[in-house]
């Protein structure tokens, strides 16, 4: 199995709680349903347990089908794969990829589609899932970037879908793109349009959720020395730029944006070295931290 994506998730919160309002399974008792649908209570519980109950979900590729495996890192001397997950949508969507994770939930999409439009929110510990409504917006020659996170102001989970429409090559080094942002609030049956994206995002890796925002690297252009870090604020639903690392090692090489203990981090591995350089932003949006 070739490892592809490693996602850290909060195991206790996702197993104790179902998906938020409108996505929850039916409860027999209305009182329990109202408690379970209280997103503020759900968020408080996540805050209290996220640092103490952590496991890893490893996505790999075997034959033509993707697989998800759970790893429990609590035993540092024997880190072994403990369980293979069998999502309920696996037979209808065998080729899936991870768009992002938040509070123990995974956002998965159909990787076999040229323009991904089939999206599921999946709880790997209760094995429950919810398919998002289709956007039914398809254009020729396009690419899609997805993200998933929690809005700490409205206490809602949101999925963002950015479609970049790429016209024929204008010149040998310039490619003009138009874009459209759509957002779905979990529990609703429609997507809202937010206009065009402010950045060209590199959607080759899952979005990184930190401090109420989703983060991606921007695409490098021909005369640009380094990649910027763009964030989408889930509360204001606007794009902004995050100050990135100033080390020349990060300028010369492609790096990844990850979350570590609640901090936004950049990680680079140089081709000619066995070392990994990690840049950590201890105080969010403060470069010098």
Order of alpha helices (4+ residues) and beta strands (2+ residues): beta-alpha-alpha-alpha-beta-beta-beta-beta-beta-beta-beta-beta-beta-beta-beta-beta-beta-beta-beta-alpha-beta-beta-beta
